[in-house]
Amino acid sequence: LNARASNSILVESGVNITSGGGAFNITLNSDSDANGAGAIVLGGFSPLTTINSNGGNILIGGGAGAAGFAVGEGANSYGIYLNGAALSSGVGSITLRGQGAAGGGRGISMQTGSGSSIQSTSGAISLFGISTGNDPGIRVSVGQTVTSSGGSILLDGAATGAGNGIEMWGQVSTTGAGALTLTGSGSTGGIE
């Protein structure tokens, strides 16, 4: 599945994107014209939006082929916003790349109280977030989770303004052989 838009991608609450059989790759590609505007919003708080690749890879980003960053614009100032969304890949990888809008915004944000989660079994999870203004590059809010039962997890957050690189108030954990790597940079602080 390859969903592509020249501007933003908005997935409503309660939407279920899943494989009915074997593994399949899922790509959400905003800002496909690479003009620097195109956020990705997953969910509307309740009911939960689910994306399950059943062992395939999940790629959420912007630019040509989703190789770059989803970039916030207008009312959707966060590059990637999980507002009641559960991503699950099994043995597949999950990669998110988000950048806040020019006037201020988080790169990747998981909303408090929304039940958002990013989960794999042995698949690698990689989150890359760049913020603007006073916002964090990546925020995992209270009660939200990024977990793997055996894969590696990387959070790489950078704040270009007065924010933290990573604000980690929820659960980020991996077990088994998976490594957990946190890289944060910002004028206020790297990781909070």
JOLINCOR-V169085 format. One record per residue. N is the residue number from 1. PHI is phi as a letter, one per 40 degrees, with the letter a starting at -180 (none if undefined). PSI is psi as a letter, one per 30 degrees, with the letter a starting at -180 (NA if undefined). Layout:
# JOLINCOR-V169085
n=(N,N)
phi=(PHI,PHI)
psi=(PSI,PSI)
This chain:
# JOLINCOR-V169085
n=(1,2,3,4,5,6,7,8,9,10,11,12,13,14,15,16,17,18,19,20,21,22,23,24,25,26,27,28,29,30,31,32,33,34,35,36,37,38,39,40,41,42,43,44,45,46,47,48,49,50,51,52,53,54,55,56,57,58,59,60,61,62,63,64,65,66,67,68,69,70,71,72,73,74,75,76,77,78,79,80,81,82,83,84,85,86,87,88,89,90,91,92,93,94,95,96,97,98,99,100,101,102,103,104,105,106,107,108,109,110,111,112,113,114,115,116,117,118,119,120,121,122,123,124,125,126,127,128,129,130,131,132,133,134,135,136,137,138,139,140,141,142,143,144,145,146,147,148,149,150,151,152,153,154,155,156,157,158,159,160,161,162,163,164,165,166,167,168,169,170,171,172,173,174,175,176,177,178,179,180,181,182,183,184,185,186,187,188,189,190,191,192)
phi=(none,b,c,b,a,c,b,c,b,b,b,c,c,g,c,b,b,a,c,c,b,c,c,a,c,b,b,b,b,c,f,c,c,f,c,g,a,i,c,b,b,b,g,b,g,a,c,c,c,b,b,b,c,f,h,c,c,b,b,b,a,b,g,c,g,f,c,b,b,c,b,c,a,f,c,b,c,c,c,b,b,c,b,g,b,b,b,a,b,g,c,c,c,b,b,b,b,b,b,c,c,d,c,h,i,c,c,b,b,b,c,d,g,c,g,c,a,b,a,b,c,b,c,c,b,b,b,b,b,b,b,b,g,b,c,c,c,b,b,b,c,d,g,c,b,b,b,a,c,a,c,c,b,b,b,b,b,b,b,c,b,c,b,c,c,b,b,b,b,c,c,b,a,b,b,g,c,c,c,b,b,b,b,b,a,a,c,c,i,c,b,b)
psi=(k,j,k,k,k,f,b,l,k,j,j,l,k,f,k,j,j,l,k,f,c,a,k,k,k,k,k,j,j,l,h,f,g,h,g,g,j,j,l,j,k,j,l,h,e,k,l,k,k,k,j,j,f,h,f,l,k,k,k,j,a,a,a,k,g,g,f,b,k,k,k,l,k,b,f,i,f,k,e,k,j,j,i,h,k,j,k,k,f,b,f,l,l,k,k,k,j,k,k,l,l,e,g,k,l,l,e,k,k,j,k,k,g,f,g,k,l,k,k,l,d,f,k,k,k,k,k,j,k,k,l,l,b,g,l,l,e,k,k,j,l,k,f,l,k,j,l,k,g,f,l,l,k,k,k,j,k,k,k,f,b,g,l,l,e,k,j,j,f,a,k,j,k,k,l,b,f,k,k,j,k,k,j,k,k,l,f,e,l,e,k,NA)
